Structures are given as C-alpha cells and as structure tokens.
Amino acid sequence: MSADLGTATTSRPDVTATTPPRPTRKNRAQRVGRWQIYLPLGLYLLFTVVPFYWMLVFAVRPRGSTSLLPWPVSLDNFDAVWNGMGFGIFFANSLKVGAAALVTTTVIALAGGYALARFRFRGRTVFLVALLCTQFIPGAMMLIPLFEIFRTLDLVNSLWSLVVAETVFQLPLSLILLSGFIRNVPIELEEAAWVDGCSRLRGFLVVVLPLLRPALVAVGSFAFIHSWNNFLFALMFVSQQDKYTIPVGLAFTLGEFSVDFGALAAGGVVAAVPVVLVFAVIQRYLVQGLSAGAVKG
C-alpha cells in the first residue's frame, strides 16, 4: 500500500515546472512602453521615406510611364537634367561654393573659438551675446544691404558673393561650438607643450588640433550642407545661368504652364545624394562634436 502511494507520488507530474510564469506588471509596462516608442517612430519614418520613394520612382521610370514601382529603370531623366538643362554646371558651382564656405568658416571659427576659449578680455560676454542674437535675424532681412555691399565690391554675379554670405551667416554658431569644444580641452596639455619649447601656435597645432576632429567635422559639415541647400542667396546675388547653383537650377525646371516631374525628380536626386553621403560618412563625428561643444567646461 505504501509502495503504491510512493509510486503514485513520484509519478505525479510537476505542475510548477511546466506552467509558464505569469507576466508581471513591470513586463507589461515595458511592452506597452516599447509600442509607445516604436509606433510614433514608425509613422515618422513612413512620413519621411515616402516622399523620397516617389522622387526616386519619378526619376528612374521611363517618360510617360505611370508605374508605381521604379521598374524598368531608365536614366533618360538624369541625362535630360545633367546635359540638357545644365545640371552638370550647377553641380560644379554648388560644389565650389560649399567647399569654399567649409574652409573659410572652419578656419575663421577655429581661430575665433580658440580666442574665446583661452583668453579673457573686456567685452567677451557682450560679444557672445551678440553672436547669439544674430541667430534670430532672418537672412531675408539682410538681402538688400548685402546686395548693395556686393554691388559696391563688384561681387554680384560671382560665386564669391555666395561664399562670403554663407561664411558670415555660419560663423556665429560655428564660433560657439568650437569655443565650447576647445574649452573642454585641458589647458595643462598646452602648458606642457610650452614647457617643452613649443610656441603657442605650434602647441595648438600639435596638441589641441588633433583633439578637435569631431568639432571640425560638425562645423564643416553644417557649413557645406547649408551652402549646398541655400536658395535665397543664390537667387538674389546671381543672375547668370552659368553661375546658378543646384537649388536655383531646380527652381527653373518648373515651367509656366507645365512641370516635367521626371526632370524635377531627377534634379532632386542629384541635389540630395551628396547631402545624404555627407551625413552617412560624418554622422558619428557629428554627434560627438555637437555634444562636446554644447557642454560648458
């Protein structure tokens, strides 16, 4: 009798081992929290990607086609805008302006940011406040004064007018970012270089400048992308077609009574690809530069 009871007892299945644990309130809250994050992000991603998808479809599908898929692929629209509408010249002009604005903005902001970070002089706080205040002035308000200045200097219908305007408008934010980044570099590193016989300039080039790579990438990329996308200055200061940049060239693809959507989409792809490539390459340095430059040392 006892043996049978022992056998029955040992053969009874373990209910606790096979029953799955009940979800706790914490797990349910985490699951709900993930949906609250992923759903808005998914909707925003859809809202962002769909226009680019339609631009790509219109750019690569054959003329006259109404297909909703980018197939079969045709490059007729790209040939029309690059060779027929002069987008090759517009692209070269935008590249020249962007590269020149990148170099001038970075060099001037580097010198000014070092002065703001390392020297204490009278009016420094007022100067910083003035830099911040310039960010609240719309660029459209400065078009007429800038046009008169460039006309006096004989810079109208010259790409240098765009370089000067872009550099001036990009300098305040670039100065603030670089000064904050340089302030986070310990001054003791430069002092050690001075003790070893380096001048201030050589100490900066050898010790400080290599540490500023993320900040330089952030400042340079902002200057390049802003000058690449700027439409207002290029439309106002340049009137010769061989001096147009890509944003102005895109505006002139719109006809008076009709719009060639294929050519417009192909021009949009040509304008967007360099910006996307720049962000893809420098996104890691961009986050480091912005976060470091925003921290007060």
TORSEDO-971738 format. One line per 4 residues: their letters; for each residue x, y, z of N, C-alpha, C. Coordinates in pm, 1 decimal. Each point is the difference from the previous one (the first is absolute). Layout:
BEGIN
A) X,Y,Z,X,Y,Z,X,Y,Z; ...
This chain:
BEGIN
MSAD) 82.9,-120.9,0.0,-82.9,120.9,0.0,85.8,125.1,0.0; 100.4,1.6,86.0,91.5,114.7,6.3,83.9,11.0,-124.3; 36.0,-118.7,-60.3,78.4,4.1,-123.8,-80.1,60.2,-112.2; -131.4,-40.0,-4.6,-83.6,57.7,-104.6,-14.9,149.6,17.5
LGTA) -15.4,43.5,124.5,-9.5,143.2,24.1,127.4,71.7,-40.6; 115.2,-65.0,29.7,127.8,61.9,-37.2,15.3,10.2,-149.7; -46.6,-107.3,-71.1,9.2,3.1,-145.5,-90.2,106.5,-59.4; -121.3,12.1,55.6,-92.8,101.5,-49.5,51.2,140.1,26.8
TTSR) 64.8,9.8,116.3,51.7,132.3,34.4,114.7,41.1,-90.7; 88.7,-95.1,-29.3,116.2,33.7,-83.5,-36.8,17.9,-146.6; -108.8,-65.3,-44.3,-37.3,12.5,-141.0,-89.0,120.2,-28.8; -36.7,74.7,100.3,-86.5,117.1,-19.4,78.8,108.8,-73.2
PDVT) -54.9,54.6,-102.9,76.0,100.9,-76.8,23.3,126.3,81.3; 111.9,62.2,-27.6,36.4,123.7,68.5,-71.4,116.4,-66.6; -103.6,50.2,63.2,-80.8,106.0,-58.9,75.9,132.0,-4.3; 78.9,22.6,105.1,71.8,127.7,6.9,108.7,11.0,-104.7
ATTP) 55.1,-112.1,-46.0,109.1,3.2,-97.1,-50.7,28.5,-140.5; -125.1,-39.3,-31.8,-50.0,16.7,-136.1,-87.2,123.6,-15.9; -45.6,58.8,107.9,-86.3,117.8,-10.0,84.8,123.8,-26.0; -26.3,72.2,-109.1,81.1,119.7,-28.6,-28.0,108.5,102.7
PRPT) 100.5,79.4,31.1,-21.5,106.6,98.8,-93.0,106.3,-54.5; -81.9,51.0,86.5,-92.2,105.2,-39.0,76.5,131.5,-20.5; -39.6,74.4,-102.3,68.4,129.0,-22.1,-26.8,95.2,115.2; 106.6,56.6,48.3,-13.1,94.2,110.6,-42.7,135.9,-51.8
RKNR) -35.7,87.1,93.8,-42.1,134.8,-37.2,114.6,76.5,-65.1; 123.7,-28.0,42.5,115.5,68.4,-57.1,20.3,-39.3,-146.2; -15.9,-132.9,-31.2,16.9,-43.6,-138.4,-108.4,58.3,-89.7; -123.9,3.9,50.3,-107.8,58.5,-79.4,25.8,148.4,-25.9
AQRV) 51.7,70.1,100.6,30.1,142.1,-18.2,111.3,20.1,-102.0; 100.9,-90.0,1.7,107.0,11.0,-97.6,-50.5,-25.7,-141.9; -92.3,-101.7,-13.1,-54.1,-30.1,-131.7,-82.1,117.4,-53.6; -80.6,60.1,84.5,-78.4,115.6,-41.3,91.1,117.7,-32.4
GRWQ) 106.3,18.2,78.9,92.5,109.5,-25.2,71.1,-14.1,-132.8; 34.0,-122.1,-41.8,64.7,-19.9,-128.9,-93.7,38.2,-114.6; -126.9,-38.8,9.1,-95.0,37.6,-104.2,-16.3,151.5,-7.0; 2.2,64.5,113.7,-13.1,145.9,-0.2,120.2,66.8,-65.1
IYLP) 113.2,-68.1,-4.4,118.9,55.3,-65.4,2.8,-36.6,-148.1; -25.3,-129.2,-30.7,15.6,-47.4,-136.5,-109.4,52.2,-92.3; -121.7,15.1,49.0,-108.5,45.7,-86.2,21.8,143.0,-51.2; 30.1,99.1,85.5,28.0,134.7,-54.6,122.5,3.3,-90.3
LGLY) 104.7,-77.8,37.4,119.0,-2.3,-85.1,-30.0,-61.2,-136.5; -82.6,-106.3,-1.1,-36.5,-61.2,-126.9,-81.2,93.4,-88.0; -94.9,72.4,60.5,-79.4,96.0,-76.9,86.8,113.0,-53.8; 93.1,47.7,83.1,89.1,107.3,-46.3,91.2,-49.1,-111.7
LLFT) 48.4,-124.9,11.7,84.3,-55.9,-105.4,-78.4,-13.2,-129.9; -125.2,-44.4,9.5,-83.3,-9.9,-119.3,-24.0,136.5,-62.0; -26.4,98.2,83.4,-23.2,135.7,-48.4,123.9,56.7,-68.1; 117.9,-40.8,45.6,125.6,50.6,-57.5,40.7,-74.7,-125.6
VVPF) -20.1,-131.7,-2.5,51.2,-81.7,-109.4,-88.3,8.2,-123.4; -131.7,11.8,16.8,-91.5,-3.1,-115.1,31.8,109.2,-102.6; 24.0,125.9,38.8,36.0,99.5,-103.4,126.8,-35.1,-76.1; 99.6,-54.0,70.2,122.4,-39.9,-69.7,-26.8,-115.7,-95.8
YWML) -88.9,-90.8,39.8,-32.8,-111.9,-88.2,-66.4,50.1,-127.3; -96.2,91.5,12.3,-67.1,52.3,-118.0,97.0,79.6,-87.1; 92.8,73.3,62.0,99.3,72.2,-78.2,86.0,-97.0,-80.0; 37.9,-111.6,63.2,80.6,-99.6,-70.8,-79.2,-66.0,-112.0
VFAV) -128.6,-28.5,24.2,-84.1,-61.9,-103.1,-12.1,90.8,-121.4; -30.5,128.0,23.4,-13.2,93.9,-111.7,132.8,20.2,-72.4; 110.9,-12.6,71.5,130.1,27.3,-61.8,45.2,-112.5,-91.5; -26.9,-126.1,36.0,58.9,-112.0,-73.3,-98.1,-70.7,-92.3
RPRG) -128.9,29.2,9.8,-92.2,-69.3,-90.6,-2.7,71.9,-135.7; -31.0,-71.9,-107.4,-0.3,61.2,-134.1,-102.6,112.5,-10.3; 25.7,92.1,-90.5,-91.9,111.6,-21.2,-134.1,-52.5,-51.5; -106.5,52.9,56.5,-133.8,-42.4,-37.0,-50.1,-119.7,76.6
STSL) 84.6,-64.8,79.8,-42.0,-117.1,76.4,-76.6,42.5,124.6; -95.6,-84.3,39.5,-79.1,25.1,121.8,19.8,-109.8,103.6; 109.8,-72.5,-10.6,26.8,-109.4,92.8,26.2,53.5,140.3; -46.0,-75.2,100.0,22.3,36.6,139.4,130.7,-56.9,53.9
LPWP) 69.2,-78.6,-81.9,127.1,-59.2,39.1,110.5,56.0,-88.2; 120.1,16.6,54.7,111.8,52.4,-80.4,56.2,-105.5,-94.3; -87.4,-52.6,-86.8,41.5,-103.9,-93.5,-88.8,5.1,-124.1; 53.4,-6.6,-117.7,142.0,-12.5,-35.3,75.4,131.0,22.4
VSLD) 127.5,-12.7,26.5,81.9,116.4,31.7,43.8,69.0,-128.5; -17.6,130.9,-2.2,42.6,81.7,-113.3,75.2,122.3,52.4; 109.4,34.1,-65.7,81.3,115.2,39.2,-20.1,119.9,-92.2; -111.6,-0.2,-73.5,-26.5,110.8,-92.9,-17.7,131.9,74.1
NFDA) -66.2,-4.3,114.8,-22.1,123.8,75.6,131.9,58.1,50.7; 90.3,-86.5,44.4,130.2,48.7,46.7,81.3,57.9,-115.2; -8.0,-63.0,-116.0,70.4,54.6,-116.0,-58.5,135.2,-39.9; -132.4,14.2,13.1,-64.2,125.8,-38.3,41.3,114.0,92.1
VWNG) 5.7,-26.0,130.7,34.1,108.9,92.2,150.4,25.0,3.3; 81.5,-104.9,-14.0,145.0,18.0,12.3,59.5,64.1,-124.6; -43.5,-44.3,-116.7,56.9,51.1,-124.6,-89.3,104.4,-66.3; -131.4,-21.8,3.0,-89.9,92.1,-68.4,-27.8,127.5,76.3
MGFG) -15.5,-9.8,132.9,-33.2,117.0,81.6,120.4,60.4,71.6; 117.0,-57.0,-18.2,120.9,58.7,58.2,23.1,-30.7,146.2; -55.1,-111.9,49.5,20.1,-31.7,140.7,143.9,-38.6,30.9; 75.4,-38.2,-101.1,141.7,-24.6,23.4,72.0,126.8,43.3
IFFA) -33.8,113.5,-62.7,58.5,129.2,38.4,-52.1,43.2,136.9; -130.2,-18.9,23.4,-56.9,37.9,129.3,64.0,-80.4,113.1; 23.2,-128.9,-25.6,61.9,-85.6,101.7,141.2,47.4,31.3; 76.4,34.6,-103.9,136.9,48.1,22.0,-0.8,132.0,76.7
NSLK) -93.4,89.3,-30.7,-8.8,127.3,72.3,-33.9,-22.2,146.9; -96.9,-87.0,27.1,-35.7,-28.9,139.1,117.0,-62.5,74.3; 74.3,-86.3,-68.0,115.4,-63.8,64.1,108.1,102.4,32.3; 24.8,95.2,-90.6,99.2,104.3,25.7,-41.0,87.5,118.6
VGAA) -126.0,43.1,0.3,-47.6,85.7,109.3,3.4,-74.4,132.3; -44.8,-125.6,0.7,-0.7,-77.5,123.5,140.0,-24.8,54.8; 94.2,-35.5,-88.0,136.3,-25.1,45.9,65.9,127.5,51.3; -18.6,111.6,-70.6,59.6,126.4,44.5,-62.1,46.3,131.7
ALVT) -132.1,-11.6,13.8,-64.9,38.2,125.5,44.6,-89.7,114.8; 19.8,-126.4,-27.2,49.0,-93.2,103.3,137.3,43.4,51.1; 91.5,28.9,-91.8,136.9,34.1,40.5,3.5,133.0,74.5; -62.9,102.5,-56.5,5.8,132.3,63.4,-70.8,0.6,135.5
TTVI) -115.6,-62.8,8.3,-72.8,-4.3,127.7,79.3,-74.8,105.7; 58.0,-112.3,-36.5,73.7,-81.2,97.6,125.3,71.9,48.9; 75.3,61.3,-91.2,124.8,65.9,39.0,-28.3,121.1,89.4; -94.5,84.7,-40.8,-30.0,119.2,80.1,-61.7,-38.0,134.7
ALAG) -91.3,-97.8,-1.0,-62.0,-43.2,125.4,101.4,-66.3,92.1; 98.4,-68.1,-55.3,103.0,-62.6,82.6,84.0,104.9,71.3; 40.9,104.8,-72.2,77.9,106.5,62.9,-83.1,77.0,102.0; -122.6,35.9,-36.1,-84.7,72.9,93.4,-41.8,-83.2,119.7
GYAL) -28.7,-128.3,-23.0,-36.7,-86.5,112.1,113.0,-19.2,98.6; 123.6,-6.7,-49.7,114.4,-11.5,90.6,15.5,126.5,83.4; -18.3,116.2,-62.5,10.6,125.4,75.1,-108.2,9.3,107.6; -122.2,-40.8,-32.3,-107.4,5.8,98.1,19.5,-100.0,113.3
ARFR) 63.3,-113.4,-29.8,16.1,-103.1,101.6,120.6,22.5,89.9; 106.7,60.4,-51.7,125.4,6.2,74.9,32.4,139.6,54.5; -60.8,104.8,-51.6,34.5,134.8,43.7,-119.5,64.5,70.2; 30.4,79.7,99.6,-100.9,79.5,70.0,24.9,146.0,-34.3
FRGR) -91.0,61.7,-70.4,17.5,138.0,-42.5,-130.0,76.0,23.9; 12.6,130.7,3.0,-114.9,85.2,26.2,-99.0,-7.5,-117.2; -126.4,-17.0,33.7,-104.2,-9.2,-101.3,-23.1,-139.8,-52.2; 63.4,-100.1,61.3,-16.4,-138.2,-47.3,-143.9,-46.4,15.2
TVFL) -61.0,26.4,114.0,-138.6,-42.7,22.5,-96.2,70.2,-95.0; 24.4,130.0,-20.8,-85.7,75.2,-91.8,13.5,-55.5,-142.1; 121.1,-37.5,-36.8,22.5,-56.0,-132.8,-72.9,-132.7,-17.7; 2.7,-84.4,102.9,-71.2,-127.3,-7.5,-151.1,20.4,-9.7
VALL) -51.1,95.0,76.4,-143.1,29.8,-7.4,-36.8,51.6,-138.3; 86.1,83.6,-56.4,-26.1,51.0,-135.1,-0.2,-113.0,-102.2; 90.1,-96.6,16.9,0.2,-115.0,-89.9,-131.1,-76.9,7.3; -48.3,-19.3,121.8,-127.0,-70.6,16.0,-115.7,78.7,-59.7
CTQF) 3.0,130.2,14.4,-109.9,83.0,-51.6,-5.1,-1.9,-153.0; 114.6,-15.0,-63.6,-1.0,-3.4,-146.5,-73.3,-121.9,-54.7; -14.2,-104.3,81.5,-70.7,-118.6,-46.0,-149.5,22.9,-13.3; -51.6,107.5,60.1,-143.0,28.8,-8.0,-35.5,92.0,-116.8
IPGA) 99.2,41.0,-78.1,-24.2,89.5,-113.3,-19.7,-84.4,-126.3; -114.8,8.1,-65.2,-20.1,-77.0,-124.2,93.2,49.1,-110.1; 45.3,-93.2,-80.3,88.9,37.2,-109.5,-64.8,90.0,-102.7; -134.1,-9.9,-14.5,-68.5,83.7,-98.6,9.8,147.8,33.4
MMLI) 12.0,34.0,128.0,10.2,140.4,37.9,132.7,62.4,-42.5; 99.9,-81.9,-24.7,132.5,49.9,-34.4,27.2,-1.3,-150.2; -99.2,-37.0,-80.0,24.6,-12.9,-143.6,35.3,133.8,-64.9; -79.0,103.4,28.4,24.9,129.7,-63.8,132.9,60.9,45.2
PLFE) 31.9,5.7,130.9,133.3,51.3,38.2,114.9,-80.1,-59.7; -12.8,-134.1,-0.1,106.2,-80.9,-57.6,12.7,23.2,-150.9; -112.5,14.8,-67.9,5.5,24.3,-143.9,71.0,131.9,-29.4; -28.1,104.5,79.0,67.2,128.8,-20.8,149.9,-10.9,26.6
IFRT) 36.9,-75.1,102.9,142.7,-19.0,29.9,69.1,-75.5,-112.8; -61.1,-108.4,-46.1,61.3,-78.2,-107.6,3.0,77.1,-132.0; -100.1,85.0,-22.3,1.5,81.4,-121.7,114.2,101.4,4.7; 25.0,56.6,118.7,110.8,93.7,14.9,134.3,-69.5,-19.0
LDLV) 10.7,-123.8,48.4,124.8,-75.5,-12.1,10.2,-76.0,-132.2; -98.1,17.3,-89.0,-2.1,-67.2,-129.5,0.8,-153.1,17.1; -79.9,-49.0,95.1,-11.1,-143.4,24.5,-134.5,-57.6,-43.6; -88.9,84.8,-54.0,-126.4,-51.9,-49.5,26.6,-87.5,-122.4
NSLW) -76.4,-107.6,-13.6,20.5,-100.5,-104.9,136.0,-67.6,12.8; 45.7,-12.0,123.1,123.4,-71.6,28.5,-27.3,-101.8,110.4; 62.6,-116.2,-11.9,-17.2,-102.0,103.2,60.4,42.6,133.1; 93.4,95.8,-2.8,60.3,46.7,124.2,-101.3,72.9,87.3
SLVV) -100.9,60.7,-59.6,-104.0,63.1,81.0,-73.4,-104.1,83.5; -25.2,-117.1,-56.9,-65.9,-107.0,74.4,91.6,-53.6,110.0; 128.9,-10.7,-29.0,94.6,-49.5,100.6,6.7,95.2,118.9; 8.6,131.0,-28.5,7.7,99.0,107.8,-128.2,0.6,82.2
AETV) -115.5,-1.8,-65.6,-127.1,1.6,72.3,-17.0,-125.0,84.9; 31.8,-116.4,-54.6,-13.3,-123.8,76.1,95.6,-1.9,119.4; 122.3,47.3,-20.5,96.4,1.0,110.5,-46.5,91.0,112.3; -49.7,117.7,-33.5,-45.5,94.6,102.3,-115.9,-56.9,80.3
FQLP) -93.4,-65.6,-66.7,-117.6,-49.8,70.1,28.6,-129.4,76.6; 104.1,-73.2,-36.0,33.5,-123.2,70.5,97.9,21.4,114.8; 67.4,114.7,2.7,103.4,21.8,101.3,-50.8,1.8,144.0; -112.1,66.2,33.3,-40.5,5.7,142.4,-15.0,-137.4,64.8
LSLI) -77.4,-88.8,-61.4,-17.8,-133.3,57.3,130.7,-78.0,0.8; 79.9,15.1,-104.0,128.2,-72.0,-5.4,94.3,48.3,109.3; 4.7,129.9,24.3,84.3,53.8,107.0,-42.4,-54.2,136.1; -128.8,-3.1,25.2,-48.7,-47.4,129.7,33.1,-147.6,19.0
LLSG) -20.2,-81.5,-103.4,28.9,-142.4,10.6,148.8,-25.9,23.0; 84.4,64.7,-77.5,143.5,-24.8,12.4,56.2,55.3,130.0; -50.5,113.6,45.9,48.8,53.1,127.7,-36.8,-93.5,114.8; -120.9,-56.9,-2.6,-36.7,-95.7,104.0,83.0,-125.8,-4.9
FIRN) 33.7,-45.9,-118.7,80.8,-121.0,-12.0,142.6,25.4,47.2; 58.2,114.0,-40.2,137.3,31.2,41.5,7.1,21.0,150.0; -105.4,55.6,59.2,-1.5,21.6,144.0,5.7,-131.0,77.1; -47.8,-107.6,-61.5,3.8,-130.3,66.9,135.7,-69.1,-10.8
VPIE) 88.6,52.0,-84.2,135.9,-54.2,-7.4,82.7,61.7,112.6; 58.2,-78.4,88.4,74.0,57.3,114.1,114.1,90.8,-46.7; 9.9,114.1,63.7,105.9,94.8,-31.9,136.5,-55.1,38.2; 1.5,-97.5,92.8,127.5,-58.8,43.6,72.2,-70.3,-114.2
LEEA) -74.3,-51.1,-97.2,64.4,-63.7,-114.4,81.5,101.0,-80.0; -54.4,117.7,-20.4,73.6,103.9,-71.1,116.4,51.1,83.6; -21.3,14.1,128.3,108.4,47.2,86.0,117.4,-96.3,-0.7; -28.2,-130.4,-5.2,108.0,-98.7,-8.2,76.2,14.8,-131.6
AWVD) -70.7,29.5,-107.8,67.9,21.7,-128.0,84.4,126.6,4.1; -49.2,105.0,68.0,78.2,123.2,12.0,128.3,-24.7,78.3; -10.3,-80.4,104.2,118.7,-31.3,79.7,103.4,-73.7,-84.8; -47.4,-84.2,-92.1,91.4,-75.5,-86.7,59.1,84.4,-111.7
GCSR) -36.1,128.1,-6.5,59.5,89.5,-98.9,-89.4,36.7,-116.1; -125.8,-44.2,-1.0,-91.0,33.9,-109.7,-54.9,140.8,19.3; -21.1,69.8,-109.3,-70.7,127.2,5.9,-149.2,-26.6,18.8; -76.6,106.8,21.2,-144.1,-19.1,17.6,-63.3,-59.2,-126.4
LRGF) 43.3,49.2,-116.4,-56.1,-50.6,-124.0,37.0,-146.2,-22.2; 126.7,-34.3,21.0,41.6,-138.6,-20.2,-64.6,-91.3,103.1; -11.1,46.4,123.3,-67.0,-81.1,102.0,-144.8,-26.0,-35.3; -65.9,101.2,-56.9,-139.7,-19.4,-40.8,-8.6,-100.2,-114.6
LVVV) 89.3,12.9,-98.4,-5.8,-89.2,-114.7,33.4,-143.7,36.0; 92.4,-18.2,93.9,46.5,-134.9,33.7,-88.6,-66.0,104.4; -46.5,76.2,98.8,-69.5,-58.9,114.6,-151.7,12.8,-11.8; -47.5,119.3,-28.5,-144.4,26.0,6.5,-71.0,-38.5,-129.0
LPLL) 57.1,36.1,-114.2,-69.0,-20.5,-127.2,-37.6,-145.3,-26.3; 86.7,-99.7,29.7,-44.1,-139.0,-22.3,-120.4,-40.6,83.8; -21.5,64.8,114.4,-114.2,-33.3,84.3,-129.2,65.6,-46.6; 9.4,89.6,-97.7,-117.5,74.9,-45.6,-63.8,-60.6,-124.0
RPAL) 38.3,-121.9,-35.2,-54.2,-57.9,-123.1,-152.8,-7.7,-0.7; -66.7,-50.0,104.8,-147.4,-2.1,-5.1,-61.7,138.7,-14.5; 55.4,99.5,69.3,-55.3,135.2,-10.3,23.1,58.1,-139.1; 116.5,-22.2,-58.0,27.2,51.1,-134.6,-91.1,-65.9,-103.0
VAVG) -24.8,-130.1,17.2,-90.7,-69.2,-91.9,-141.4,55.5,12.5; -45.2,25.3,122.9,-134.2,54.5,20.9,-14.0,138.2,-62.3; 96.3,86.9,25.6,-6.0,136.1,-53.1,11.1,-0.5,-152.1; 94.7,-74.5,-53.1,17.1,-4.5,-144.4,-119.7,-59.3,-72.3
SFAF) -59.7,-104.9,56.1,-115.8,-62.0,-65.5,-120.0,92.6,0.4; -21.2,71.6,110.4,-110.6,95.2,3.6,20.5,111.0,-103.7; 121.6,50.1,-9.5,27.7,106.6,-97.2,-20.0,-49.7,-143.0; 45.0,-119.7,-29.3,-13.0,-53.3,-135.4,-145.9,-25.3,-35.9
IHSW) -73.2,-65.3,90.3,-138.4,-36.4,-31.1,-87.7,124.3,-10.7; 23.0,98.8,88.6,-80.7,121.6,-6.6,25.8,75.3,-129.8; 124.7,9.9,-40.8,29.7,68.3,-125.9,-49.6,-79.9,-119.7; 0.5,-131.5,8.8,-49.1,-84.4,-108.7,-150.6,18.2,-20.4
NNFL) -73.7,13.8,109.6,-145.9,7.4,-8.3,-54.8,142.2,-7.4; 84.7,100.8,17.3,-51.2,136.7,7.5,-51.3,45.3,-136.5; -122.9,45.2,-0.3,-64.4,44.8,-123.0,-9.2,152.3,-9.2; -23.3,64.6,114.1,-30.0,142.5,-1.4,119.7,83.0,-45.2
FALM) 117.4,-25.4,57.4,118.3,76.9,-36.9,37.6,-21.9,-146.0; -5.2,-125.5,-44.7,37.3,-29.6,-138.6,-96.2,64.0,-98.6; -126.4,6.8,35.0,-97.8,63.0,-89.1,17.9,151.1,-4.2; 39.9,60.6,111.9,7.7,144.9,9.7,130.2,55.5,-57.6
FVSQ) 110.7,-65.8,24.0,130.3,56.5,-34.2,53.3,-46.9,-135.0; -62.4,-99.5,-60.3,48.1,-55.1,-126.2,-115.1,-0.8,-99.6; 23.5,56.2,-117.0,-103.3,3.2,-103.5,46.0,-63.2,-130.9; 126.0,-34.0,-13.2,49.1,-66.1,-119.7,-18.8,-150.7,13.3
QDKY) -48.0,-63.2,-105.5,-33.8,-140.4,7.3,122.4,-88.3,24.5; 115.2,39.4,-52.4,119.0,-81.3,21.5,54.6,11.6,142.3; -59.6,85.8,84.0,40.4,13.2,139.7,-105.4,-56.1,95.9; -107.6,-58.9,-54.8,-104.7,-54.9,86.3,53.8,-116.1,82.8
TIPV) -55.7,-15.6,118.6,23.1,-118.8,81.0,-119.1,-94.0,-14.8; 9.0,-116.9,60.4,-103.4,-102.2,-19.6,-138.1,44.9,48.1; -16.0,63.1,118.1,-135.6,43.6,38.5,-64.4,94.8,-100.1; 76.2,93.4,-55.6,-55.1,91.1,-100.3,-29.9,-75.8,-129.0
GLAF) 86.2,-92.6,-37.4,-26.2,-80.7,-118.6,-126.5,-82.2,13.4; -25.9,-53.7,118.6,-124.5,-74.0,22.8,-122.0,89.4,-16.6; 10.1,123.4,47.4,-113.4,92.4,-12.7,-31.6,29.3,-145.5; 100.3,1.3,-85.6,-22.5,33.2,-140.1,-42.3,-120.5,-83.6
TLGE) -11.4,-118.0,61.1,-59.0,-113.0,-71.2,-152.5,8.4,-1.4; -57.3,87.8,79.8,-145.7,18.0,2.9,-40.5,92.5,-113.7; -80.7,-50.5,-91.4,-45.9,80.1,-111.5,-115.4,90.6,39.7; -37.2,88.9,-91.2,-108.6,93.7,28.5,-135.8,-68.3,-1.7
FSVD) -17.4,-97.1,-92.1,-130.0,-65.3,-14.1,6.4,-149.9,28.1; 117.5,-54.6,13.2,12.6,-143.7,23.8,127.1,-26.8,78.6; 5.4,-118.5,58.7,115.1,-40.9,80.9,45.3,-137.3,-47.8; 127.5,-11.1,-30.3,58.0,-129.7,-34.7,41.2,-68.6,130.0
FGAL) -91.1,-82.7,53.0,25.2,-60.2,130.8,118.1,-96.2,-3.1; 21.5,-65.9,-113.0,114.5,-89.6,-10.0,131.8,74.1,11.8; 13.2,112.3,-72.6,121.7,79.5,8.4,15.2,63.5,137.6; -112.0,45.7,55.3,6.2,59.7,133.9,43.7,-102.4,104.1
AAGG) -52.7,-122.1,-8.5,39.0,-104.0,94.8,145.8,-40.5,-18.4; 45.0,-8.7,-125.3,140.8,-33.5,-23.7,92.3,107.7,55.0; -37.7,127.3,-18.4,78.9,107.6,59.4,-0.9,-5.9,152.0; -113.4,-38.8,58.3,-5.2,-15.0,145.2,90.8,-110.6,50.3
VVAA) 8.1,-109.3,-74.9,91.5,-108.2,38.8,145.0,47.3,-8.3; 33.3,72.0,-106.6,136.5,54.2,-13.6,32.3,93.7,115.4; -98.1,78.1,43.9,23.4,93.5,110.4,7.8,-70.4,134.4; -73.9,-111.2,16.9,-7.5,-64.4,131.3,112.8,-98.6,25.3
VPVV) 52.4,-62.3,-104.6,99.9,-105.5,19.7,125.6,50.6,72.2; 61.0,113.5,-37.4,119.0,44.3,74.9,-27.2,25.6,147.3; -115.4,56.9,32.8,-31.5,27.4,140.1,-15.1,-130.1,77.3; -67.4,-97.5,-59.1,-17.3,-129.3,66.7,134.7,-68.5,21.0
LVFA) 86.8,6.4,-99.1,131.9,-61.3,13.7,82.5,68.5,108.7; -8.1,131.7,6.8,73.6,72.9,103.5,-47.3,-41.9,138.3; -131.1,-6.6,20.6,-52.2,-41.4,129.5,36.6,-144.7,31.8; -1.2,-86.6,-99.4,34.3,-139.3,24.5,145.2,-15.8,44.9
VIQR) 87.0,84.5,-52.6,141.5,-10.9,33.8,32.1,63.8,134.2; -61.1,113.5,31.7,42.9,78.6,115.9,-99.6,-5.1,115.8; -99.1,-89.3,-2.7,-100.9,2.6,104.9,60.5,-28.7,137.6; 97.8,-89.7,6.8,61.5,-31.5,129.5,74.9,120.5,55.7
YLVQ) 78.5,66.4,-83.2,72.9,117.8,45.3,-94.2,117.1,26.7; -110.6,5.2,-73.7,-94.2,110.5,17.2,-62.2,-2.5,138.6; -42.0,-116.7,47.0,-59.2,-11.3,133.8,102.6,33.5,107.5; 123.3,-48.4,-16.3,104.9,30.9,97.1,30.1,148.8,4.0
GLSA) 7.4,62.3,-114.9,32.5,142.9,-4.1,-107.8,85.4,59.9; -127.0,-31.1,-28.5,-109.7,81.3,54.3,-11.9,-18.3,150.1; 14.1,-124.3,47.7,-13.7,-25.0,144.2,114.8,60.2,78.1; 120.1,-7.9,-53.7,115.1,55.8,70.5,-1.1,151.7,-3.0
GAVK) -41.4,58.1,-111.2,-2.1,145.5,-10.6,-109.4,62.3,81.2; -102.8,-76.4,37.1,-111.1,55.8,77.3,23.8,-5.2,150.3; 108.7,-67.7,44.4,28.5,-13.8,142.3,93.6,112.1,43.6; -36.7,66.7,102.5,84.4,108.6,51.2,105.8,-57.8,92.3
G) 125.9,31.1,-28.4,108.0,-53.2,81.0,21.2,76.3,127.7
